[in-house]
Amino acid sequence: MSFLQPEFAGFFAVVCAVYWVLPAARWQNVWLLLASWLFYGWVSPVLLVLLLSVTLANYGAARLIDRFPARGGQILGALTAASVANLAVFKYFGWFTAEIAPKFFSPERTAAIDALHVVMPLGLSFYTFHNLSYSIDVRRKAVAVRTDVLDVLLFGSYFPQLVAGPIERAEHIFPQIDKKRSFEATRFLSGLALALWGAFQKVVIADTLAPYVDLIFGADHASWAMIWAGTLGFALQVLADFAGYTAIARGTSRMLGIELVENFNHPYLAATPTEFWQRWHISLSSWLRDYVYFPLCFSRSVQRWLTIPGTGKWRPSANSARALLITMLLSGLWHGSTPKFLLWGLYHFVLITTYITVERRLPKHLRDAGGWRWLTVPLMFCWTLVSMLIWREPTAARIAEHLKLNPFAENADQLIVATSMLGLCAYAAAPLLFALAWERWLGPRVTHRGLQPVAWSVGCTAMALAILASAQAQPSAFVYFQF
């Protein structure tokens, strides 16, 4: 079930109506778990088998780690290997049958492999990482093991963030589900406004941009201006699409009395590559930082195989760069199975390491000066657009072809198309800029003057009308559903 399906409105209304009259936290949790299973198994109940398998595997592994701490590393290693193998089979099977199998097997054998029809289950990447973090945190003693299977099942299956995040941590969710949630009108209305804002971003901004972006990248002879105007459109589309999903997830969860972590913080205002990853898909980047990058940097067992060959010494800067390379390549593989996503991860690695290298060589007064954001933010956004081009195009050859285009070889028709696309981008960016202004300046002033109820009513009504006016008969799937 998708947040944008008409059925979801009825589903969520029933969930809320029952949820808020239940007398205790345990009954609320049981009801949320049943609702989550119905939400995920709406299209295909078979998918629940995989979700339950992943969740119960982590529940059992965490219990074993707690009971046999001396074997905790081995248990966690086996669980991680099984989780990665499970994810790899579903995520890369299509790429294997299309690209690898024909090179090593006969056409008949390739057709037989393809006939297995292994498809990527919705949200597998998200809930695999989500559940695995619990077992890792138990091993690190960051959270206490849960003996009640209901708690772990709800943590692993909670429907607002199940399909496309944000990727939550046990230390944030368990304290919230341990206590009974009481209805608060102000909180409920705040969640409703946040969910409407998310739907507005998806339907009015992302879905409006998507067909025009597809037309530009599908053109046979797109010019330099057309490609970069289309890339700008794609950057806005992806941001509105995924930030919109996150806003709906956080809003619906807030209406149920449970807060989810923020996943986007105006990433295109980042001034540096490291700041970008602190603002974009925050739950994934922090997951990779805490569970991949830091262990690669500081684990002694990892240091032995990351040490520069022939030196016999641990060199922190060189080997931390190697750890960063592995982390960014894994980030690329998480986003997709084709080689272009490895290129995407490699690009971000080069961007980050280049920035760190240059920053270390700058005079201290330049590094500490905050007045350079007027220059560094637009520059960083340009580098971000290159990464979006890598993401959008299917092959490295197409990417190279676009990068080699002559910016001065434009005809009148191509300039008209590019200008029209830029105008559409301005239309799409206007609500995002207004949301920034509201968050930074207008909202606090409205609240201070006691006009918040009026602003809430006007804003929600305007967003609802815009959503209804822009809604398509068949809304497009969220971009991150494919991951």
Stockholm file with secondary structure:
# STOCKHOLM 1.0

chainA/1-483         MSFLQPEFAGFFAVVCAVYWVLPAARWQNVWLLLASWLFYGWVSPVLLVLLLSVTLANYGAARLIDRFPARGGQILGALTAASVANLAVFKYFGWFTAEIAPKFFSPERTAAIDALHVVMPLGLSFYTFHNLSYSIDVRRKAVAVRTDVLDVLLFGSYFPQLVAGPIERAEHIFPQIDKKRSFEATRFLSGLALALWGAFQKVVIADTLAPYVDLIFGADHASWAMIWAGTLGFALQVLADFAGYTAIARGTSRMLGIELVENFNHPYLAATPTEFWQRWHISLSSWLRDYVYFPLCFSRSVQRWLTIPGTGKWRPSANSARALLITMLLSGLWHGSTPKFLLWGLYHFVLITTYITVERRLPKHLRDAGGWRWLTVPLMFCWTLVSMLIWREPTAARIAEHLKLNPFAENADQLIVATSMLGLCAYAAAPLLFALAWERWLGPRVTHRGLQPVAWSVGCTAMALAILASAQAQPSAFVYFQF
#=GR chainA/1-483 SS CCTTSHHHHHHHHHHHHHHTTCSSHHHHHHHHHHHHHHHHTSSCTTHHHHHHHHHHHHHHHHHHHHHCGGGHHHHHHHHHHHHHHHHHHHHHHHHIIIIIHHHHSCHHHHHHHHTTCCCCCTTHHHHHHHHHHHHHHHHTTSSCCCCCHHHHHHHHHCGGGTTTCCCCCHHHHHHHHHSCCCCCHHHHHHHHHHHHHHHHIIIIIIHHHHHHHHHHHHCTTCCHHHHHHHHHHHHHHHHHHHHHHHHHHHHHHHHTTCCCCCCCSCGGGCSSHHHHHHHSSHHHHHHHIIIIIHHHHHCHHHHHHHSCTTTCSCCHHHHHHHHHHHHHHHHHHHHCSSHHHHHHHHHHHHHHHHHHHHHHHSCHHHHSCGGGHHHHHHHHHHHHHHHHHHHHSSSHHHHHHHHTCCTTCCCHHHHHHHHHHHHHHHHHHHHHHHHHHIIIIIHHHHHHTTCHHHHHHHHHHHHHHHHHHHCCSSCCCCGGGGC
#=GC SS_cons         CCTTSHHHHHHHHHHHHHHTTCSSHHHHHHHHHHHHHHHHTSSCTTHHHHHHHHHHHHHHHHHHHHHCGGGHHHHHHHHHHHHHHHHHHHHHHHHIIIIIHHHHSCHHHHHHHHTTCCCCCTTHHHHHHHHHHHHHHHHTTSSCCCCCHHHHHHHHHCGGGTTTCCCCCHHHHHHHHHSCCCCCHHHHHHHHHHHHHHHHIIIIIIHHHHHHHHHHHHCTTCCHHHHHHHHHHHHHHHHHHHHHHHHHHHHHHHHTTCCCCCCCSCGGGCSSHHHHHHHSSHHHHHHHIIIIIHHHHHCHHHHHHHSCTTTCSCCHHHHHHHHHHHHHHHHHHHHCSSHHHHHHHHHHHHHHHHHHHHHHHSCHHHHSCGGGHHHHHHHHHHHHHHHHHHHHSSSHHHHHHHHTCCTTCCCHHHHHHHHHHHHHHHHHHHHHHHHHHIIIIIHHHHHHTTCHHHHHHHHHHHHHHHHHHHCCSSCCCCGGGGC
//
